[in-house]
């Protein structure tokens, strides 16, 4: 399911217009992104938790040439599924 399909489904289920649902969805995604940028977590009970995972710098190698290289430290967004979502998928 892509964003457009999600918006259409939510509009059908709620009776709201697609434009209204799109504004709400964009607002929610923006709020999640801003919270993660500040280093926070977003917990949606039963659904899951969005958080930032920090990876340390490490030594690696170039897969094409085999030359050693340094992989820089970075932060990545992560999602951990909640109990209810895991149960739904099983």
Rosetta blueprint (number, residue, H / E / L):
1 X L
2 X L
3 X H
4 X H
5 X H
6 X H
7 X H
8 X H
9 X H
10 X H
11 X H
12 X H
13 X H
14 X H
15 X L
16 X L
17 X L
18 X H
19 X H
20 X H
21 X H
22 X H
23 X H
24 X H
25 X H
26 X H
27 X H
28 X H
29 X H
30 X H
31 X H
32 X H
33 X H
34 X H
35 X H
36 X H
37 X H
38 X L
39 X L
40 X L
41 X L
42 X E
43 X E
44 X E
45 X L
46 X L
47 X L
48 X E
49 X E
50 X E
51 X E
52 X E
53 X E
54 X E
55 X E
56 X L
57 X L
58 X E
59 X E
60 X E
61 X E
62 X L
63 X L
64 X L
65 X L
66 X L
67 X L
68 X E
69 X E
70 X E
71 X E
72 X L
73 X L
74 X E
75 X E
76 X E
77 X E
78 X E
79 X E
80 X E
81 X E
82 X L
83 X H
84 X H
85 X H
86 X H
87 X H
88 X H
89 X H
90 X L
